[in-house]
Amino acid sequence: DAGVIQSPRHEVTEMGQEVTLRCKPISGHNSLFWYRQTMMRGLELLIYFNNNVPIDDSGMPEDRFSAKMPNASFSTLKIQPSEPRDSAVYFCASSLSARGDSPLHFGNGTRLTVT
Amino acid sequence: GDSVTQMEGPVTLSEEAFLTINCTYTATGYPSLFWYVQYPGEGLQLLLKATKADDKGSNKGFEATYRKETTSFHLEKGSVQVSDSAVYFCAFRMNYGGSQGNLIFGKGTKLSVKP
């Protein structure tokens, strides 16, 4: 069965450019998460959706970051304009429900490099 | 606030050695507990979980017991293999209050197993 699918796997862009990361959650899952992973800060939650509605976006660094979930099978994370400090691996994850005992399933991530 | 503390790595063991990675949590309510594993270049994979006190999660020879009295969820394996080399993350998720819905992670422990 297909897991969480993220695209692209790698993205290299220049400072100031717009970057869009994409995620397809597991079918039937109603919670979706965007995380960022760096060596310095570890795993950070950026935003969390439940039933396509943003529940917690307190981790979104600043207005340059935005996330959408137009339907249950697709989400995007956009950075505009991008900066070198945005370089990280971005993970999307989904879970069957918002219940605490429902584990998150992660995609393989998008490695973003901003030069 | 809600947090997870796990032993810092890296941990280096010889093949067939016994593994323990300590994990304690601070939560405002009653969480479900998880261990995730991340292999190089991949996303996080669920290794095991426990949802209530005294539950033991197990998978692929790894075990962890939910100890409510000590707020701990230590990961153990009796005989590690080279293929177990990875980064291990302890995490919890709560149904209500605090970081509702979110998965709270520790900083990860890198394990290297030498042949």
HADDOCK unambig.tbl for C-alpha pairs under 7 A between the chains (distance, minus, plus):
assign (segid A and resid 42 and name CA) (segid B and resid 107 and name CA) 5.84 0.50 0.50
assign (segid A and resid 98 and name CA) (segid B and resid 101 and name CA) 5.28 0.50 0.50
assign (segid A and resid 99 and name CA) (segid B and resid 95 and name CA) 5.42 0.50 0.50
assign (segid A and resid 99 and name CA) (segid B and resid 101 and name CA) 6.81 0.50 0.50
assign (segid A and resid 100 and name CA) (segid B and resid 31 and name CA) 6.60 0.50 0.50
assign (segid A and resid 100 and name CA) (segid B and resid 32 and name CA) 5.75 0.50 0.50
assign (segid A and resid 100 and name CA) (segid B and resid 93 and name CA) 4.89 0.50 0.50
assign (segid A and resid 100 and name CA) (segid B and resid 94 and name CA) 4.55 0.50 0.50
assign (segid A and resid 100 and name CA) (segid B and resid 95 and name CA) 4.61 0.50 0.50
assign (segid A and resid 100 and name CA) (segid B and resid 101 and name CA) 6.50 0.50 0.50
assign (segid A and resid 101 and name CA) (segid B and resid 32 and name CA) 5.39 0.50 0.50
assign (segid A and resid 101 and name CA) (segid B and resid 51 and name CA) 5.91 0.50 0.50
assign (segid A and resid 105 and name CA) (segid B and resid 45 and name CA) 6.97 0.50 0.50
assign (segid A and resid 106 and name CA) (segid B and resid 43 and name CA) 5.81 0.50 0.50
assign (segid A and resid 106 and name CA) (segid B and resid 44 and name CA) 5.75 0.50 0.50
assign (segid A and resid 106 and name CA) (segid B and resid 45 and name CA) 6.78 0.50 0.50
assign (segid A and resid 107 and name CA) (segid B and resid 43 and name CA) 5.62 0.50 0.50
assign (segid A and resid 108 and name CA) (segid B and resid 42 and name CA) 5.03 0.50 0.50
assign (segid A and resid 108 and name CA) (segid B and resid 43 and name CA) 4.19 0.50 0.50
assign (segid A and resid 109 and name CA) (segid B and resid 43 and name CA) 6.04 0.50 0.50
